[in-house]
Amino acid sequence: MSINFNDYSLEDLKALQNDLEKTIKDKAKEAKKTALQQIHNIANEHGLDLDDVLDGLKNPSKKKSKVAPKYQNPDNSAETWTGRGRKPKWVEKALNSGKSLDDISI
């Protein structure tokens, strides 16, 4: 199937794009509906309630635990860093001045 899109006007191409996007969305929705029905049927065949099956797959909400800071700004003790993520400017400044991470560790 080969279509020469150069023969279409910009307006026609945009209308075609909108039609394609709607068709793709409708097809995806139908595929999802079919897949969910198949899953439901499989669960029923095994005597399971779909909610029970899905409940076993859900991850319990994980509470984020705070990480203790490992480094402290020698010039301002209120500024600390855990050693994770991007280095704060005060850490970069300390490293550039010749200090090591051991020098600013808590």
C-alpha positions, -999 to 999 in steps of 0.1 A, spaced: 0 0 0 17 31 -12 1 66 -11 16 97 -25 9 123 1 25 150 -20 -7 153 -40 -27 163 -9 -31 199 4 -20 208 39 -56 210 50 -63 176 36 -32 161 53 -42 176 87 -78 162 83 -63 128 74 -40 131 104 -69 138 127 -89 109 113 -58 86 117 -53 97 153 -90 90 161 -88 56 144 -56 47 163 -71 57 196 -103 37 189 -83 6 179 -61 9 210 -92 12 232 -108 -19 215 -76 -39 219 -75 -30 256 -111 -40 260 -105 -73 243 -74 -81 264 -93 -73 296 -121 -96 285 -96 -124 278 -80 -119 313 -114 -119 329 -123 -151 311 -91 -168 321 -97 -158 358 -132 -172 356 -120 -205 341 -98 -210 371 -125 -200 396 -108 -167 405 -123 -133 410 -104 -108 388 -101 -84 418 -83 -111 438 -59 -117 409 -52 -80 404 -49 -74 442 -20 -98 443 -2 -78 417 -5 -44 433 26 -30 450 19 -17 485 27 19 486 63 22 497 71 48 522 103 66 514 127 65 542 148 95 549 185 91 542 208 105 569 231 132 556 268 122 552 283 156 545 280 190 561 291 224 549 319 235 572 309 272 567 272 266 574 262 236 595 226 239 584 236 228 549 240 190 546 240 165 518 233 127 517 257 119 490 229 111 466 219 131 436 235 162 423 262 177 444 252 210 460 272 240 451 289 242 485 302 206 479 315 215 445 331 246 459 348 226 487 361 200 462 374 227 439 393 243 467 412 211 474 391 195 501 380 159 498 346 144 506 363 129 537 371 165 549 334 175 549 319 142 561 299 142 593 
